[in-house]
Amino acid sequence: MNSFDFEIITWLNQFSQHSWTFDNLIGILSTNHLLKGGVLATILWWAWFKHGSAPNREHVIATLLSCVAGFVLARAMALTLPFRLRPLHEASLNFFLPHGGNPALLDGWSSFPSDHAVLFFTLSTGVLFISRRVGVFALAYSALFIALPRVYLGLHYPTDVIAGALIGIAVALAGNLYIFRNRNIRLIVSWSREKPHVFYPMFFLLSYQIADMFDSSRALLGGVKMLGLWLMGHQN
């Protein structure tokens, strides 16, 4: 563990278990999808309708696609890079778990990088291309109400979050500077006007999955995988 992570984690951890109310409030911020992705997904819908010009809507589509790409990249990195224990599982830290914390939470899941930071900094950076003021709010919200609570609860090191944020920003910039120019993005926006009864249900489902951190999709894929393995085992 590097000294940067150690110093920040140790400093934050001194506030743990001082207040049942404060610790549980941080826990709610960290686990409630409505307070995390729900807020930022709502901002995307606001951007779609408030700034209804074709270029702004193209940025919304580019940002949505960037979010998917960023999340897939984050999960791929977590699975392929060297495994990193989360702070609450690191014995050398003597981490004091906040009130209401689950000591077994995310046990066996690598800490680096923070997929929360990747996903929501991708989304927030994309919003900057539509509204600078709202984009700055989204970035601040992602840092203070999504990323910081996960460090306080021992779910991530500061460098997990910083790396995730930088990855998210880079993915959003690539999506909104390069993918944005793709002809298919313009076709999707045109399609939204021609077939709104098809487009908006799909738009809702994708934004819902972002708000949900793709938990429903991952659970569904996990169930399908287990079913497939079960069927293969019975066939043999």
N, C-alpha and C positions, 0 to 999 in steps of 0.2 A: 504494500500500500504506500502511495506517495505521501509526502508531508502535507501537500495542499489538501488532499481529501481528509487526511487525519485531523488536521487543525480545524477545518470547518465542521466536520461531523462531531468532533469532540466539543466544540463550542456550542453547537445547536443542541447536543444531547444533554447539556447541563440544565436545559429548561424542561426536560422530560419528567413526567410524574409530579410536577409541581401543582398542576390543576387538572382535575378530572374533566371539567367542562372544556378547557382549551384543547387538551389532548384528543378528546372525542370530536370536537369541532374540526380539528385537522384531519382526523380519520374520516369524517363524513366528506370533506372536500376531496380526499384522495380516492374514495370508493364510489361516490355518487356520480354516475355518468351524466345525469342531467346538469349537475354543476360543473362538469368538466367539458366534455364534447358537446353537450346540449347547448351551452351558451354560444360556443363558436360556430356550431352548425346553424344556429339561428341567425348569426351574423351573415353567413353565406346566403341564406334565403333573403335577408334584408338587402344585401348587395345586389342580388339578382333583380329584385323588383324596384328598389330605390334608384339604382343606376341601370336603367333598362336598355341602354344603347348596346348595339352589337359588340363593340370592342370590350366593354365591361363584362358582358355576359360570356364572351370568349375567355376572359381572364378567370371567371368563376369556373368554367368547365376545365380550363387548364389547371386550376388549383385543385379541383376535385380529383383529377387524374394524377396529379402530383402527390396528393395525399395517399392514394392507393400505392403508387410506386414507392414512396418514402416508407410506408409501413412494411411493405414486402421486403425492402432493403434492410430495414431495422431488424426484422425477424431473421433474415438470412445471416446478418452479421452476428446476432446473438447465438445462432446455432453453429456457426463455423469458426468464430474467433475463440481463443482460449477462454475457458470457463472462469467466471469471476463471481465469487460469493457476494451476496448482498450484505450490507453493513450489519443488519440485525442477526445474520448467521455467522458473522466473523468473530470468532472467540477472542482474538487478540484485542478487539476494540472494547470489550466489556460494555457493550451497548445496553443502555437502560431503555427497555421497550416502553413507549408511551402507554398510558391507560387505554384499555380497549384494544390494544394491538394483539395480533395473532403471531406468535413466535414461529409458526410453521408456514406462514404466508409466503408463497412464491419460492418455497424451498425446492431446489433443483433447477430453478430458472436462472440463467446467467444475467448478471446485472448490467452488462455493457453491450450496446448503448441503451439509453432509455427510449423505448418505443413511444412512450407518451410524449417526450420532448420532440422526437422526430415528427410524429404525426401533427401535433398541434402547433409547432413552430412552422411547419410546412403550410398549414392552413392560414396562420396569422400573417406570414410573409406574403402569401398570395393576396390577402385582403389589402395589403399596402398598395397594390397595383390599381385598386379600385377606389380606395379612400385612405389617404395617409393618416388622418386623425383616427379613424376606426381601426386601421391596421396597427397603429401604435398601441391603442387600447387592447387589442387582441393579443399582441406580443406581451404587454405588461400582465395581462390576465393569465396567459400561459405560464409566465415565469413565476408569478406570485401565488396563484391559486391552483396550479396544476403541478409544476415542477418542484417548487420549494417544499410543499407538504410531503412529497415522496422522499426527499432527502431527510426531512425531520423524522419521518416514521422509520427510517433505516432501510427503505426499499431501494435506494440508489445512492451512489457516491456523487459528489458534485461534478466530477469529471464525466460520469455517465450522462448527466443532464446537459452539461456544456457540449459534449460531443454530439449528443442527440439533437440539440438545438442547432448546431452548426450544420449537421447533415440535413436537417429539415429546411433550413434557410437555403442551402445550396440546391436542394431538390426543387424548392419553390421557384428560385431564380431561374433554374434551367427550364422548368415547365412554363413559366410566364414570359421568358425571353426567347425560347426556341420552339417548344411545343405549341405555344400560343400562335405562332405564325403558320402552323400546319393547316392545310386546306380542310382537313377533316374536322377541326375544331369549328370552323365556320359552318360546315355542313351540319354539325350537331345543333348549333344555335338556330340555323334555318329550320331544321327538323322540329325544334321546340315550338316554333310558330306554326308549322304546318300540321303537326301531330301532338298537340298539347296533352290530349287524353292518354297518350302513350308515354310521352317524355316525362311529365311531372310525377307519375307514380314511380318511375325509375329514378328520377332525381331525388325523390323522397327516400327511397330505399337506400341509395348510396349515402346520402347525408345522414340517414339514421345509423348506418353501419359505422360511419366516422364518429358520430356521437357515442356509439356503443363500443368504440375501440375494436370493432370487428369481432367482438366476443361471440355474438350469435353465429356468425359465419364460421369461426374457428370451432365452436362447439358442434355445429352441424357437420363440418368436415371430419372432425374427430369421431363423431358417431358413425358416419359413413365408413370411415376407415376401419373402426372396430367391427362393424357389421360385415364388411368385406373379408376381414381376417377370420371372423367366425364362420362365414360361409365356406371359405377356402379350407378351413380346418375340418369342417364336417364333410366336405367333398372328398377329402383324403382319407 
